[in-house]
Amino acid sequence: MYVLVFDGGSQGNPGPAYGSFRFGPKRGKLGNPQRLDLGQGTNNEAEYATLIAGLQAVLAYLRGRKTRPSTVTLEIRGDSQLVIRQVEGAWKARDARMRDFRDEARSLLGAFAAVRYTHQPRSRSVSLLGH
């Protein structure tokens, strides 16, 4: 099992958007945080863009290690209820932009054997990602 922790935000809403993520095996040390400058966007757009970038990084890492993603369970951890709940299907994405982000994330998640979603407190995301 692998874990992906993500967080994004913006200074202003919308405003300069940023994000960071880190991942690794659940029973091991997570890799270093990856920082992203996302241009202009809202908090929710930054959260989604960071999740998508994190998923792409996990998939590239696994393929580089010759591990088929279809054999891996991935746990997604984040403090954005909106992103977690929309991607898992518990909440609808009413806004077209959010639907597009959700659909892209779901497409990437489809490569994994199974996915677990964990909503965590913001303080936990900050301590893991350093922002």
Secondary structure as UniProt FT lines:
FT   STRAND          2..10
FT   STRAND          15..25
FT   TURN            26..27
FT   STRAND          34..41
FT   HELIX           43..64
FT   TURN            65..66
FT   HELIX           69..71
FT   STRAND          73..78
FT   HELIX           81..88
FT   HELIX           96..109
FT   TURN            110..111
FT   STRAND          114..119
FT   HELIX           122..129
//
